Amino acid sequence: MNGVVNLSEMLKSHAIAGFGNPLLDIYATVEGNKILDKYNLKSDDQKEVDKDEFINLLTTLQSENYSMTQSPGGCTQNTLRLVQMLVNQPLFCVMFGGVGDDAEGKFLESEGKKCGLDTRYAKQCAYPTGRVVSLINGENRSLVAHLGAAEIYTTEDFLTDDNMKIMEKVSMVYIEGFFITHNFDVSMEVVKLCENFGVLVVFNLSGSYLTEICPQKVIAMATASDIVIGNVAEFKALANILGLEESSVEDTAVKVHSSLWGTNLTVKCKANHLERFGKTVVMTRGKHSVLCVCGDGGLIKFEVPHLDAKLIKDTTGAGDAFVAGFLLGFLQNKSVTECIAYGCEIAQQIIQNIGVVLKKNVL
């Protein structure tokens, strides 16, 4: 599936509505574990901190002259910006979330407009725009976030007449796990609207630690969704809170699918789009095979194409890029295997750059 995708003949504007934390990503390349140890961080993990701890980390990076760059970030914002770059159609995606009334918030809106993303951000004047530091060490990365205004998106912010007109038109809703921790009421309102309008709901587990801090919210959101996407650690954590016995990764994917939705899955799917797949879980495992369970519980195993480790510069946005490709393939009525393949293709392009960017003419 090479080349820029033009879906103007197939779908109108606002095909995908995303709900997430609009964040500013700050990238710093580090060597060894000095910074990680100092701030009690783990490789290939993510952590939310308060404002003071976040400022202390930034100050350390600046004072020790680490090279830093910045770009728009946050799971949903990353995914939707990539979809926009691929379809080359303004307003194909719309994103909802909270930002501060500050330079960082204006930067996120400006960068969104450049790629055609419709940013319906509510300004929270008493809070700064959320930021994330990504500490990159070879193939590994550690994320440290201060959410700020992203925590304050309310049902009043969302339930406006203009927003409801958009929700009536969308084909798919994408919600990141980080969003539901602080904006669960909004997430449930979105689910209700999707049920009324017959809109597909896709949920990204986002982080294994979310199952520890808000297990019931994660279970409720996953159960209410049509497609659940996450990595192996996130699905193992979900299996644990669902009370499932520890087993192989293949069995974990199948058991989670059954535990969330039971049987007769195709009938229970509310969106016409999903009649092809049935309820679906998609488990990514880095360079190892992607596992997918859909419909009546059949397991699909997709081998990820090999990529030379020397080409890998930053894996921060790999998961978000995979989702962008998967969702775009789905909206083009591709098979589940083709959707996974496209997700892998986009992810492998992204990790060869610093930040979530597509180089010109790479697709």
Secondary structure as GFF3:
##gff-version 3
##sequence-region A 1 363
A	DSSP	beta_strand	16	19	.	.	.	ID=ss1
A	DSSP	beta_strand	23	29	.	.	.	ID=ss2
A	DSSP	alpha_helix	34	38	.	.	.	ID=ss3
A	DSSP	beta_strand	45	48	.	.	.	ID=ss4
A	DSSP	alpha_helix	51	63	.	.	.	ID=ss5
A	DSSP	beta_strand	68	73	.	.	.	ID=ss6
A	DSSP	alpha_helix	75	87	.	.	.	ID=ss7
A	DSSP	beta_strand	93	99	.	.	.	ID=ss8
A	DSSP	alpha_helix	103	114	.	.	.	ID=ss9
A	DSSP	beta_strand	118	123	.	.	.	ID=ss10
A	DSSP	beta_strand	130	137	.	.	.	ID=ss11
A	DSSP	beta_strand	140	146	.	.	.	ID=ss12
A	DSSP	three_ten_helix	148	152	.	.	.	ID=ss13
A	DSSP	alpha_helix	155	158	.	.	.	ID=ss14
A	DSSP	alpha_helix	161	167	.	.	.	ID=ss15
A	DSSP	beta_strand	172	176	.	.	.	ID=ss16
A	DSSP	alpha_helix	177	182	.	.	.	ID=ss17
A	DSSP	alpha_helix	184	197	.	.	.	ID=ss18
A	DSSP	beta_strand	200	204	.	.	.	ID=ss19
A	DSSP	alpha_helix	210	213	.	.	.	ID=ss20
A	DSSP	alpha_helix	215	224	.	.	.	ID=ss21
A	DSSP	beta_strand	227	231	.	.	.	ID=ss22
A	DSSP	alpha_helix	232	241	.	.	.	ID=ss23
A	DSSP	alpha_helix	249	261	.	.	.	ID=ss24
A	DSSP	alpha_helix	265	268	.	.	.	ID=ss25
A	DSSP	three_ten_helix	272	276	.	.	.	ID=ss26
A	DSSP	beta_strand	280	285	.	.	.	ID=ss27
A	DSSP	beta_strand	288	294	.	.	.	ID=ss28
A	DSSP	beta_strand	298	302	.	.	.	ID=ss29
A	DSSP	three_ten_helix	309	311	.	.	.	ID=ss30
A	DSSP	alpha_helix	318	331	.	.	.	ID=ss31
A	DSSP	alpha_helix	336	350	.	.	.	ID=ss32
###
